[in-house]
């Protein structure tokens, strides 16, 4: 398979009119470094991990209480682990990392100081 050189990133802004956060996951590809491409909309993305071995992008959004994943091209977006997180404030996933060899995800939550 052909390798794609790219930088994935998250960004979010506070929309004062709607009084809510509006965020997105985007990608800059080597072939078009001046043209970021949309991957996914979300509320307030905080963590991002790319599994280049499997062609997947993972991100956290503390307000959504789930880890989200999609293919590197933005297809097949879905939430995973949505029942694994508590319902207390700041109990959702915040940061995450992926082990490239095994595909294992490790994440942290904001308020509990624990890796899962």
Secondary structure, DSSP 8 states (H G I E B T S, - for coil): -----EEEEEEEEEETTTTEEEEEEEEEETTEEEEEEEEEEES-EEEEEEETTTTEEEEEETTTTEEEEEETTS-S-EEE-TTSS-SSTT-SEEEEEE-TTT--EEEEESSS--B-
